[in-house]
Amino acid sequence: MKNVDFKTTEYSPVFFTFGNIFLYMGYVVEIIFGKDEVKKHHRVEKFNDYENLIHKKKFEFETLAERNAFYKGLSESNGWVEFEIIKEIQTKQTPKEEEFNYWRFIEKYYPNYYHCNNVLLSDILTRKLDGEEICEKDEECIKDWDVRKELMELDKELLGKAFENYFNQIYPKPK
């Protein structure tokens, strides 16, 4: 079991002002889960797309207290015994009053989200668009694509199916 050191702090975001722009401090944490994957990370071996999708996770927290509670939960969990925090950064973000994270919605309502090839493809295209590394096989497969256009169409399709599933759950068809 991995022990995580943390310090408690206030439960509200830290705000800074620059003129009339309000910024708050957030936290982004990237974690690798799984004994073999942690060892692979220490050996500086490249992860394939499946391993990146399943074993490497990014979490965002608005407050240090949220992050600390998450770490505490991880250290007390019985599931993934091995994990490694590989990146942790403190961010400055402009609060958006009506920010909609469509991926949380897709993850929650898309049927068979964890077994969908289009979800994996979207992850690959997003990483490519964000300038992150993807495996050579995927690089070769998408070399002639308009990545931004393909990602937009794919994510629209995923979001549409997720919304249809959500709508059917809220308003079931009459029998």
SULSULBEL-V984665 format. One record per residue. N is the residue number from 1. RES is the residue in one letter. BURIAL is + if it has 16 or more other ideal C-beta (glycine too) atoms within 10 Angstrom, else -. D_CENTER is the distance of its C-alpha to the mean C-alpha in Angstrom with 1 decimal. Layout:
BEGIN
N,RES,BURIAL,D_CENTER ; N,RES,BURIAL,D_CENTER
END
This chain:
BEGIN
1,M,-,23.5 ; 2,K,-,21.7 ; 3,N,-,22.9 ; 4,V,-,20.8 ; 5,D,-,23.0 ; 6,F,-,22.1 ; 7,K,-,24.2 ; 8,T,-,24.3 ; 9,T,-,24.6 ; 10,E,-,24.9 ; 11,Y,-,22.6 ; 12,S,-,22.3 ; 13,P,+,20.5 ; 14,V,-,22.6 ; 15,F,-,24.0 ; 16,F,-,25.8 ; 17,T,-,28.0 ; 18,F,-,29.1 ; 19,G,-,31.8 ; 20,N,-,30.5 ; 21,I,-,26.8 ; 22,F,-,24.9 ; 23,L,+,21.9 ; 24,Y,+,20.0 ; 25,M,+,18.4 ; 26,G,+,14.8 ; 27,Y,+,12.9 ; 28,V,-,9.8 ; 29,V,+,9.7 ; 30,E,-,8.6 ; 31,I,+,10.3 ; 32,I,+,12.0 ; 33,F,+,13.4 ; 34,G,+,16.8 ; 35,K,-,20.2 ; 36,D,-,20.8 ; 37,E,+,17.5 ; 38,V,+,18.2 ; 39,K,-,21.7 ; 40,K,+,20.5 ; 41,H,+,18.5 ; 42,H,-,21.7 ; 43,R,-,23.7 ; 44,V,-,21.6 ; 45,E,-,21.3 ; 46,K,-,19.0 ; 47,F,+,16.3 ; 48,N,-,16.7 ; 49,D,+,14.1 ; 50,Y,-,14.2 ; 51,E,+,13.7 ; 52,N,+,10.7 ; 53,L,+,9.1 ; 54,I,-,10.6 ; 55,H,+,11.2 ; 56,K,+,8.7 ; 57,K,-,5.6 ; 58,K,-,4.4 ; 59,F,+,5.9 ; 60,E,-,8.0 ; 61,F,+,11.6 ; 62,E,+,14.6 ; 63,T,+,17.2 ; 64,L,+,18.1 ; 65,A,+,19.4 ; 66,E,+,16.1 ; 67,R,+,14.6 ; 68,N,+,17.9 ; 69,A,-,17.9 ; 70,F,+,14.6 ; 71,Y,+,16.2 ; 72,K,-,19.3 ; 73,G,-,17.9 ; 74,L,+,16.4 ; 75,S,-,19.8 ; 76,E,-,21.7 ; 77,S,-,19.8 ; 78,N,-,21.8 ; 79,G,-,19.2 ; 80,W,+,17.4 ; 81,V,-,20.2 ; 82,E,-,19.0 ; 83,F,+,16.0 ; 84,E,+,15.8 ; 85,I,-,14.1 ; 86,I,-,14.1 ; 87,K,-,13.1 ; 88,E,-,13.6 ; 89,I,-,14.5 ; 90,Q,-,16.1 ; 91,T,-,15.6 ; 92,K,-,18.1 ; 93,Q,-,16.9 ; 94,T,-,19.2 ; 95,P,-,18.7 ; 96,K,-,18.5 ; 97,E,-,20.5 ; 98,E,-,19.3 ; 99,E,-,15.7 ; 100,F,-,14.2 ; 101,N,-,10.5 ; 102,Y,-,11.5 ; 103,W,+,8.4 ; 104,R,-,8.8 ; 105,F,-,12.4 ; 106,I,+,12.1 ; 107,E,-,10.4 ; 108,K,-,13.2 ; 109,Y,+,16.0 ; 110,Y,+,15.8 ; 111,P,-,18.4 ; 112,N,-,17.5 ; 113,Y,+,13.9 ; 114,Y,-,13.4 ; 115,H,-,16.6 ; 116,C,-,16.3 ; 117,N,-,17.1 ; 118,N,-,16.1 ; 119,V,+,12.4 ; 120,L,+,12.7 ; 121,L,+,14.8 ; 122,S,+,12.5 ; 123,D,+,9.8 ; 124,I,+,12.8 ; 125,L,+,14.2 ; 126,T,+,11.3 ; 127,R,+,11.3 ; 128,K,+,15.1 ; 129,L,-,15.3 ; 130,D,-,13.3 ; 131,G,-,15.8 ; 132,E,-,13.8 ; 133,E,-,15.7 ; 134,I,+,16.0 ; 135,C,+,18.8 ; 136,E,-,22.3 ; 137,K,-,22.8 ; 138,D,+,20.0 ; 139,E,-,21.2 ; 140,E,-,24.6 ; 141,C,-,23.7 ; 142,I,-,22.2 ; 143,K,-,24.6 ; 144,D,-,26.7 ; 145,W,-,24.0 ; 146,D,-,23.4 ; 147,V,-,19.6 ; 148,R,-,19.0 ; 149,K,-,21.4 ; 150,E,+,20.1 ; 151,L,+,16.4 ; 152,M,-,17.9 ; 153,E,-,20.1 ; 154,L,+,17.6 ; 155,D,+,15.0 ; 156,K,-,18.2 ; 157,E,-,19.3 ; 158,L,+,16.2 ; 159,L,+,16.2 ; 160,G,-,19.9 ; 161,K,+,19.9 ; 162,A,+,17.5 ; 163,F,-,19.8 ; 164,E,-,22.8 ; 165,N,+,21.7 ; 166,Y,-,21.0 ; 167,F,-,24.4 ; 168,N,-,26.1 ; 169,Q,-,24.9 ; 170,I,-,26.1 ; 171,Y,-,29.2 ; 172,P,-,30.3 ; 173,K,-,33.0 ; 174,P,-,36.5 ; 175,K,-,38.2
END
